[in-house]
């Protein structure tokens, strides 16, 4: 018979698995060839490292700085 610790562990594992599934990055999604903000080509190394990227590194940095100031 399962005790309270076993039941708690099962609940924690289920919640962790669900949380990770919700936050998993889309592996099959490919990035655009051009930056959505400036229109310049996104370097192949960035596309390989971050296949979900829509912006070049400079524009992404600018987006993050702006977002940080808005909070």
TORZAPA-226196 format. One record per atom (N, C-alpha, C, CB): x, y negated, z negated; residue in three letters; residue number from 1; chain. Coordinates in steps of 0.001 Angstrom, whole numbers, always signed. Glycine has a CB too. Layout:
# residues N
<x: X&y: Y&z: Z&r: ALA&k: NUM&c: A>
...
# end
This chain:
# residues 71
<x: +842&y: +1171&z: +0&r: UNK&k: 1&c: A>
<x: +0&y: +0&z: +0&r: UNK&k: 1&c: A>
<x: +895&y: -1245&z: +0&r: UNK&k: 1&c: A>
<x: -963&y: +8&z: -1222&r: UNK&k: 1&c: A>
<x: +563&y: -2185&z: +848&r: UNK&k: 2&c: A>
<x: +1353&y: -3406&z: +967&r: UNK&k: 2&c: A>
<x: +1134&y: -4309&z: -236&r: UNK&k: 2&c: A>
<x: +1002&y: -4149&z: +2257&r: UNK&k: 2&c: A>
<x: +2230&y: -4899&z: -691&r: UNK&k: 3&c: A>
<x: +2085&y: -5816&z: -1816&r: UNK&k: 3&c: A>
<x: +2004&y: -7255&z: -1290&r: UNK&k: 3&c: A>
<x: +3271&y: -5657&z: -2816&r: UNK&k: 3&c: A>
<x: +1898&y: -8204&z: -2194&r: UNK&k: 4&c: A>
<x: +1736&y: -9606&z: -1817&r: UNK&k: 4&c: A>
<x: +2911&y: -10124&z: -994&r: UNK&k: 4&c: A>
<x: +1567&y: -10458&z: -3054&r: UNK&k: 4&c: A>
<x: +4112&y: -9699&z: -1332&r: UNK&k: 5&c: A>
<x: +5295&y: -10154&z: -599&r: UNK&k: 5&c: A>
<x: +5252&y: -9669&z: +852&r: UNK&k: 5&c: A>
<x: +6581&y: -9656&z: -1290&r: UNK&k: 5&c: A>
<x: +4849&y: -8418&z: +1063&r: UNK&k: 6&c: A>
<x: +4730&y: -7884&z: +2420&r: UNK&k: 6&c: A>
<x: +3677&y: -8646&z: +3221&r: UNK&k: 6&c: A>
<x: +4381&y: -6391&z: +2377&r: UNK&k: 6&c: A>
<x: +2550&y: -8924&z: +2599&r: UNK&k: 7&c: A>
<x: +1481&y: -9671&z: +3268&r: UNK&k: 7&c: A>
<x: +1939&y: -11083&z: +3607&r: UNK&k: 7&c: A>
<x: +223&y: -9720&z: +2385&r: UNK&k: 7&c: A>
<x: +2633&y: -11728&z: +2662&r: UNK&k: 8&c: A>
<x: +3129&y: -13085&z: +2901&r: UNK&k: 8&c: A>
<x: +4126&y: -13094&z: +4043&r: UNK&k: 8&c: A>
<x: +3774&y: -13660&z: +1635&r: UNK&k: 8&c: A>
<x: +5019&y: -12115&z: +4072&r: UNK&k: 9&c: A>
<x: +6002&y: -12036&z: +5149&r: UNK&k: 9&c: A>
<x: +5323&y: -11849&z: +6501&r: UNK&k: 9&c: A>
<x: +6984&y: -10891&z: +4890&r: UNK&k: 9&c: A>
<x: +4307&y: -11028&z: +6558&r: UNK&k: 10&c: A>
<x: +3577&y: -10809&z: +7807&r: UNK&k: 10&c: A>
<x: +2923&y: -12100&z: +8296&r: UNK&k: 10&c: A>
<x: +2513&y: -9719&z: +7619&r: UNK&k: 10&c: A>
<x: +2341&y: -12868&z: +7380&r: UNK&k: 11&c: A>
<x: +1703&y: -14138&z: +7735&r: UNK&k: 11&c: A>
<x: +2756&y: -15126&z: +8239&r: UNK&k: 11&c: A>
<x: +939&y: -14732&z: +6518&r: UNK&k: 11&c: A>
<x: +3877&y: -15208&z: +7545&r: UNK&k: 12&c: A>
<x: +4955&y: -16122&z: +7954&r: UNK&k: 12&c: A>
<x: +5476&y: -15757&z: +9340&r: UNK&k: 12&c: A>
<x: +6110&y: -16092&z: +6929&r: UNK&k: 12&c: A>
<x: +5705&y: -14484&z: +9583&r: UNK&k: 13&c: A>
<x: +6209&y: -14040&z: +10884&r: UNK&k: 13&c: A>
<x: +5208&y: -14360&z: +11996&r: UNK&k: 13&c: A>
<x: +6505&y: -12531&z: +10856&r: UNK&k: 13&c: A>
<x: +3922&y: -14153&z: +11727&r: UNK&k: 14&c: A>
<x: +2899&y: -14442&z: +12733&r: UNK&k: 14&c: A>
<x: +2873&y: -15937&z: +13061&r: UNK&k: 14&c: A>
<x: +1512&y: -13977&z: +12241&r: UNK&k: 14&c: A>
<x: +2922&y: -16776&z: +12040&r: UNK&k: 15&c: A>
<x: +2912&y: -18222&z: +12262&r: UNK&k: 15&c: A>
<x: +4170&y: -18688&z: +12989&r: UNK&k: 15&c: A>
<x: +2779&y: -18958&z: +10933&r: UNK&k: 15&c: A>
<x: +5310&y: -18130&z: +12622&r: UNK&k: 16&c: A>
<x: +6562&y: -18491&z: +13289&r: UNK&k: 16&c: A>
<x: +6529&y: -18091&z: +14761&r: UNK&k: 16&c: A>
<x: +7754&y: -17827&z: +12588&r: UNK&k: 16&c: A>
<x: +6057&y: -16904&z: +15046&r: UNK&k: 17&c: A>
<x: +5958&y: -16443&z: +16435&r: UNK&k: 17&c: A>
<x: +5018&y: -17333&z: +17246&r: UNK&k: 17&c: A>
<x: +5471&y: -14986&z: +16481&r: UNK&k: 17&c: A>
<x: +3893&y: -17706&z: +16677&r: UNK&k: 18&c: A>
<x: +2945&y: -18584&z: +17367&r: UNK&k: 18&c: A>
<x: +3548&y: -19970&z: +17594&r: UNK&k: 18&c: A>
<x: +1641&y: -18701&z: +16562&r: UNK&k: 18&c: A>
<x: +4236&y: -20477&z: +16603&r: UNK&k: 19&c: A>
<x: +4852&y: -21799&z: +16724&r: UNK&k: 19&c: A>
<x: +5923&y: -21809&z: +17799&r: UNK&k: 19&c: A>
<x: +5450&y: -22235&z: +15389&r: UNK&k: 19&c: A>
<x: +6760&y: -20799&z: +17816&r: UNK&k: 20&c: A>
<x: +7804&y: -20714&z: +18832&r: UNK&k: 20&c: A>
<x: +7207&y: -20568&z: +20233&r: UNK&k: 20&c: A>
<x: +8738&y: -19540&z: +18534&r: UNK&k: 20&c: A>
<x: +6136&y: -19830&z: +20354&r: UNK&k: 21&c: A>
<x: +5494&y: -19657&z: +21653&r: UNK&k: 21&c: A>
<x: +4926&y: -20977&z: +22165&r: UNK&k: 21&c: A>
<x: +4387&y: -18606&z: +21562&r: UNK&k: 21&c: A>
<x: +4376&y: -21790&z: +21260&r: UNK&k: 22&c: A>
<x: +3830&y: -23092&z: +21657&r: UNK&k: 22&c: A>
<x: +4925&y: -24056&z: +22092&r: UNK&k: 22&c: A>
<x: +3036&y: -23701&z: +20511&r: UNK&k: 22&c: A>
<x: +6096&y: -23944&z: +21508&r: UNK&k: 23&c: A>
<x: +7158&y: -24906&z: +21759&r: UNK&k: 23&c: A>
<x: +8234&y: -24402&z: +22709&r: UNK&k: 23&c: A>
<x: +7787&y: -25293&z: +20473&r: UNK&k: 23&c: A>
<x: +8020&y: -23239&z: +23262&r: UNK&k: 24&c: A>
<x: +9001&y: -22675&z: +24185&r: UNK&k: 24&c: A>
<x: +9061&y: -23544&z: +25444&r: UNK&k: 24&c: A>
<x: +8644&y: -21198&z: +24544&r: UNK&k: 24&c: A>
<x: +10268&y: -23813&z: +25887&r: UNK&k: 25&c: A>
<x: +10450&y: -24626&z: +27084&r: UNK&k: 25&c: A>
<x: +10097&y: -23813&z: +28315&r: UNK&k: 25&c: A>
<x: +11894&y: -25151&z: +27179&r: UNK&k: 25&c: A>
<x: +9520&y: -24442&z: +29299&r: UNK&k: 26&c: A>
<x: +9149&y: -23724&z: +30526&r: UNK&k: 26&c: A>
<x: +10394&y: -23306&z: +31294&r: UNK&k: 26&c: A>
<x: +8242&y: -24597&z: +31417&r: UNK&k: 26&c: A>
<x: +10680&y: -22009&z: +31326&r: UNK&k: 27&c: A>
<x: +11886&y: -21510&z: +31978&r: UNK&k: 27&c: A>
<x: +11760&y: -21512&z: +33497&r: UNK&k: 27&c: A>
<x: +12197&y: -20108&z: +31492&r: UNK&k: 27&c: A>
<x: +10583&y: -21248&z: +33997&r: UNK&k: 28&c: A>
<x: +10399&y: -21126&z: +35437&r: UNK&k: 28&c: A>
<x: +10266&y: -22481&z: +36130&r: UNK&k: 28&c: A>
<x: +9180&y: -20286&z: +35726&r: UNK&k: 28&c: A>
<x: +10001&y: -23505&z: +35355&r: UNK&k: 29&c: A>
<x: +9788&y: -24826&z: +35936&r: UNK&k: 29&c: A>
<x: +11121&y: -25402&z: +36409&r: UNK&k: 29&c: A>
<x: +9114&y: -25774&z: +34913&r: UNK&k: 29&c: A>
<x: +11134&y: -25949&z: +37603&r: UNK&k: 30&c: A>
<x: +12349&y: -26561&z: +38119&r: UNK&k: 30&c: A>
<x: +12191&y: -28073&z: +38107&r: UNK&k: 30&c: A>
<x: +12666&y: -26051&z: +39546&r: UNK&k: 30&c: A>
<x: +13299&y: -28740&z: +37983&r: UNK&k: 31&c: A>
<x: +13251&y: -30196&z: +37924&r: UNK&k: 31&c: A>
<x: +13194&y: -30779&z: +39324&r: UNK&k: 31&c: A>
<x: +14462&y: -30748&z: +37166&r: UNK&k: 31&c: A>
<x: +12891&y: -32044&z: +39355&r: UNK&k: 32&c: A>
<x: +12857&y: -32765&z: +40620&r: UNK&k: 32&c: A>
<x: +14285&y: -33043&z: +41078&r: UNK&k: 32&c: A>
<x: +12054&y: -34085&z: +40486&r: UNK&k: 32&c: A>
<x: +14443&y: -33286&z: +42359&r: UNK&k: 33&c: A>
<x: +15763&y: -33642&z: +42881&r: UNK&k: 33&c: A>
<x: +16060&y: -35109&z: +42630&r: UNK&k: 33&c: A>
<x: +15853&y: -33335&z: +44380&r: UNK&k: 33&c: A>
<x: +15021&y: -35920&z: +42530&r: UNK&k: 34&c: A>
<x: +15193&y: -37354&z: +42328&r: UNK&k: 34&c: A>
<x: +14605&y: -37771&z: +40992&r: UNK&k: 34&c: A>
<x: +14541&y: -38146&z: +43469&r: UNK&k: 34&c: A>
<x: +15229&y: -38766&z: +40384&r: UNK&k: 35&c: A>
<x: +14781&y: -39299&z: +39096&r: UNK&k: 35&c: A>
<x: +13412&y: -39958&z: +39271&r: UNK&k: 35&c: A>
<x: +15817&y: -40318&z: +38522&r: UNK&k: 35&c: A>
<x: +12507&y: -39669&z: +38356&r: UNK&k: 36&c: A>
<x: +11166&y: -40245&z: +38410&r: UNK&k: 36&c: A>
<x: +11175&y: -41742&z: +38138&r: UNK&k: 36&c: A>
<x: +10261&y: -39550&z: +37414&r: UNK&k: 36&c: A>
<x: +12215&y: -42255&z: +37460&r: UNK&k: 37&c: A>
<x: +12260&y: -43671&z: +37117&r: UNK&k: 37&c: A>
<x: +13016&y: -44513&z: +38136&r: UNK&k: 37&c: A>
<x: +12886&y: -43842&z: +35771&r: UNK&k: 37&c: A>
<x: +14222&y: -44082&z: +38499&r: UNK&k: 38&c: A>
<x: +15048&y: -44921&z: +39379&r: UNK&k: 38&c: A>
<x: +15132&y: -44419&z: +40813&r: UNK&k: 38&c: A>
<x: +16431&y: -45022&z: +38820&r: UNK&k: 38&c: A>
<x: +14749&y: -43170&z: +41061&r: UNK&k: 39&c: A>
<x: +14771&y: -42629&z: +42407&r: UNK&k: 39&c: A>
<x: +16112&y: -42071&z: +42852&r: UNK&k: 39&c: A>
<x: +14356&y: -43669&z: +43346&r: UNK&k: 39&c: A>
<x: +17142&y: -42199&z: +42006&r: UNK&k: 40&c: A>
<x: +18455&y: -41652&z: +42342&r: UNK&k: 40&c: A>
<x: +18428&y: -40130&z: +42203&r: UNK&k: 40&c: A>
<x: +19559&y: -42264&z: +41434&r: UNK&k: 40&c: A>
<x: +19367&y: -39474&z: +42867&r: UNK&k: 41&c: A>
<x: +19445&y: -38026&z: +42783&r: UNK&k: 41&c: A>
<x: +19869&y: -37591&z: +41378&r: UNK&k: 41&c: A>
<x: +20424&y: -37481&z: +43833&r: UNK&k: 41&c: A>
<x: +19197&y: -36578&z: +40859&r: UNK&k: 42&c: A>
<x: +19576&y: -36003&z: +39570&r: UNK&k: 42&c: A>
<x: +20712&y: -35020&z: +39850&r: UNK&k: 42&c: A>
<x: +18345&y: -35294&z: +38848&r: UNK&k: 42&c: A>
<x: +21865&y: -35184&z: +39179&r: UNK&k: 43&c: A>
<x: +23000&y: -34298&z: +39433&r: UNK&k: 43&c: A>
<x: +22640&y: -32824&z: +39212&r: UNK&k: 43&c: A>
<x: +24171&y: -34684&z: +38536&r: UNK&k: 43&c: A>
<x: +23239&y: -31959&z: +40020&r: UNK&k: 44&c: A>
<x: +22957&y: -30526&z: +39948&r: UNK&k: 44&c: A>
<x: +23278&y: -29963&z: +38570&r: UNK&k: 44&c: A>
<x: +23752&y: -29777&z: +41013&r: UNK&k: 44&c: A>
<x: +24320&y: -30478&z: +37924&r: UNK&k: 45&c: A>
<x: +24681&y: -29985&z: +36593&r: UNK&k: 45&c: A>
<x: +23561&y: -30274&z: +35592&r: UNK&k: 45&c: A>
<x: +26003&y: -30627&z: +36118&r: UNK&k: 45&c: A>
<x: +22946&y: -31437&z: +35707&r: UNK&k: 46&c: A>
<x: +21828&y: -31762&z: +34794&r: UNK&k: 46&c: A>
<x: +20633&y: -30877&z: +35095&r: UNK&k: 46&c: A>
<x: +21426&y: -33258&z: +34916&r: UNK&k: 46&c: A>
<x: +20344&y: -30669&z: +36366&r: UNK&k: 47&c: A>
<x: +19205&y: -29810&z: +36726&r: UNK&k: 47&c: A>
<x: +19431&y: -28391&z: +36220&r: UNK&k: 47&c: A>
<x: +18987&y: -29801&z: +38258&r: UNK&k: 47&c: A>
<x: +20689&y: -27929&z: +36257&r: UNK&k: 48&c: A>
<x: +20986&y: -26577&z: +35780&r: UNK&k: 48&c: A>
<x: +20884&y: -26500&z: +34260&r: UNK&k: 48&c: A>
<x: +22386&y: -26143&z: +36237&r: UNK&k: 48&c: A>
<x: +21359&y: -27549&z: +33578&r: UNK&k: 49&c: A>
<x: +21349&y: -27548&z: +32113&r: UNK&k: 49&c: A>
<x: +19961&y: -27821&z: +31547&r: UNK&k: 49&c: A>
<x: +22326&y: -28580&z: +31585&r: UNK&k: 49&c: A>
<x: +19186&y: -28640&z: +32236&r: UNK&k: 50&c: A>
<x: +17843&y: -29007&z: +31768&r: UNK&k: 50&c: A>
<x: +16875&y: -28900&z: +32942&r: UNK&k: 50&c: A>
<x: +17825&y: -30457&z: +31157&r: UNK&k: 50&c: A>
<x: +16465&y: -27694&z: +33283&r: UNK&k: 51&c: A>
<x: +15632&y: -27500&z: +34470&r: UNK&k: 51&c: A>
<x: +14284&y: -28194&z: +34418&r: UNK&k: 51&c: A>
<x: +15414&y: -26057&z: +34683&r: UNK&k: 51&c: A>
<x: +13851&y: -28632&z: +33257&r: UNK&k: 52&c: A>
<x: +12574&y: -29329&z: +33113&r: UNK&k: 52&c: A>
<x: +12729&y: -30836&z: +33301&r: UNK&k: 52&c: A>
<x: +11969&y: -29038&z: +31746&r: UNK&k: 52&c: A>
<x: +13934&y: -31323&z: +33471&r: UNK&k: 53&c: A>
<x: +14171&y: -32767&z: +33518&r: UNK&k: 53&c: A>
<x: +13505&y: -33424&z: +34722&r: UNK&k: 53&c: A>
<x: +15661&y: -33049&z: +33546&r: UNK&k: 53&c: A>
<x: +13002&y: -34619&z: +34480&r: UNK&k: 54&c: A>
<x: +12369&y: -35424&z: +35524&r: UNK&k: 54&c: A>
<x: +13174&y: -36685&z: +35804&r: UNK&k: 54&c: A>
<x: +10938&y: -35794&z: +35123&r: UNK&k: 54&c: A>
<x: +14161&y: -36949&z: +34937&r: UNK&k: 55&c: A>
<x: +14927&y: -38183&z: +35055&r: UNK&k: 55&c: A>
<x: +16421&y: -37893&z: +34997&r: UNK&k: 55&c: A>
<x: +14532&y: -39169&z: +33948&r: UNK&k: 55&c: A>
<x: +17204&y: -38863&z: +35506&r: UNK&k: 56&c: A>
<x: +18651&y: -38769&z: +35375&r: UNK&k: 56&c: A>
<x: +19030&y: -39054&z: +33922&r: UNK&k: 56&c: A>
<x: +19369&y: -39759&z: +36348&r: UNK&k: 56&c: A>
<x: +20274&y: -38829&z: +33592&r: UNK&k: 57&c: A>
<x: +20714&y: -39007&z: +32209&r: UNK&k: 57&c: A>
<x: +20546&y: -40451&z: +31752&r: UNK&k: 57&c: A>
<x: +22171&y: -38580&z: +32058&r: UNK&k: 57&c: A>
<x: +20911&y: -41411&z: +32601&r: UNK&k: 58&c: A>
<x: +20795&y: -42824&z: +32218&r: UNK&k: 58&c: A>
<x: +19348&y: -43216&z: +31924&r: UNK&k: 58&c: A>
<x: +21356&y: -43717&z: +33325&r: UNK&k: 58&c: A>
<x: +18438&y: -42827&z: +32788&r: UNK&k: 59&c: A>
<x: +17027&y: -43182&z: +32586&r: UNK&k: 59&c: A>
<x: +16438&y: -42453&z: +31388&r: UNK&k: 59&c: A>
<x: +16211&y: -42860&z: +33841&r: UNK&k: 59&c: A>
<x: +16849&y: -41201&z: +31163&r: UNK&k: 60&c: A>
<x: +16362&y: -40475&z: +29993&r: UNK&k: 60&c: A>
<x: +16855&y: -41142&z: +28716&r: UNK&k: 60&c: A>
<x: +16814&y: -39002&z: +30038&r: UNK&k: 60&c: A>
<x: +18096&y: -41586&z: +28716&r: UNK&k: 61&c: A>
<x: +18628&y: -42294&z: +27547&r: UNK&k: 61&c: A>
<x: +17841&y: -43572&z: +27288&r: UNK&k: 61&c: A>
<x: +20119&y: -42621&z: +27743&r: UNK&k: 61&c: A>
<x: +17526&y: -44285&z: +28353&r: UNK&k: 62&c: A>
<x: +16740&y: -45513&z: +28217&r: UNK&k: 62&c: A>
<x: +15347&y: -45212&z: +27676&r: UNK&k: 62&c: A>
<x: +16636&y: -46236&z: +29568&r: UNK&k: 62&c: A>
<x: +14713&y: -44157&z: +28165&r: UNK&k: 63&c: A>
<x: +13395&y: -43754&z: +27668&r: UNK&k: 63&c: A>
<x: +13449&y: -43457&z: +26168&r: UNK&k: 63&c: A>
<x: +12884&y: -42518&z: +28437&r: UNK&k: 63&c: A>
<x: +14487&y: -42728&z: +25760&r: UNK&k: 64&c: A>
<x: +14603&y: -42357&z: +24353&r: UNK&k: 64&c: A>
<x: +14864&y: -43572&z: +23472&r: UNK&k: 64&c: A>
<x: +15714&y: -41336&z: +24169&r: UNK&k: 64&c: A>
<x: +15670&y: -44520&z: +23943&r: UNK&k: 65&c: A>
<x: +15907&y: -45747&z: +23172&r: UNK&k: 65&c: A>
<x: +14624&y: -46544&z: +23037&r: UNK&k: 65&c: A>
<x: +16998&y: -46607&z: +23835&r: UNK&k: 65&c: A>
<x: +13865&y: -46643&z: +24108&r: UNK&k: 66&c: A>
<x: +12600&y: -47384&z: +24057&r: UNK&k: 66&c: A>
<x: +11623&y: -46697&z: +23118&r: UNK&k: 66&c: A>
<x: +11983&y: -47513&z: +25464&r: UNK&k: 66&c: A>
<x: +11545&y: -45386&z: +23186&r: UNK&k: 67&c: A>
<x: +10635&y: -44633&z: +22325&r: UNK&k: 67&c: A>
<x: +11028&y: -44799&z: +20864&r: UNK&k: 67&c: A>
<x: +10631&y: -43144&z: +22711&r: UNK&k: 67&c: A>
<x: +12313&y: -44836&z: +20594&r: UNK&k: 68&c: A>
<x: +12783&y: -44987&z: +19219&r: UNK&k: 68&c: A>
<x: +12386&y: -46359&z: +18658&r: UNK&k: 68&c: A>
<x: +14314&y: -44803&z: +19153&r: UNK&k: 68&c: A>
<x: +12426&y: -47384&z: +19491&r: UNK&k: 69&c: A>
<x: +12072&y: -48728&z: +19042&r: UNK&k: 69&c: A>
<x: +10576&y: -48894&z: +18854&r: UNK&k: 69&c: A>
<x: +12576&y: -49754&z: +20027&r: UNK&k: 69&c: A>
<x: +9767&y: -48121&z: +19570&r: UNK&k: 70&c: A>
<x: +8307&y: -48219&z: +19482&r: UNK&k: 70&c: A>
<x: +7810&y: -47649&z: +18168&r: UNK&k: 70&c: A>
<x: +7642&y: -47490&z: +20656&r: UNK&k: 70&c: A>
<x: +8442&y: -46619&z: +17680&r: UNK&k: 71&c: A>
<x: +8002&y: -45958&z: +16446&r: UNK&k: 71&c: A>
<x: +8139&y: -46904&z: +15342&r: UNK&k: 71&c: A>
<x: +8782&y: -44690&z: +16152&r: UNK&k: 71&c: A>
# end
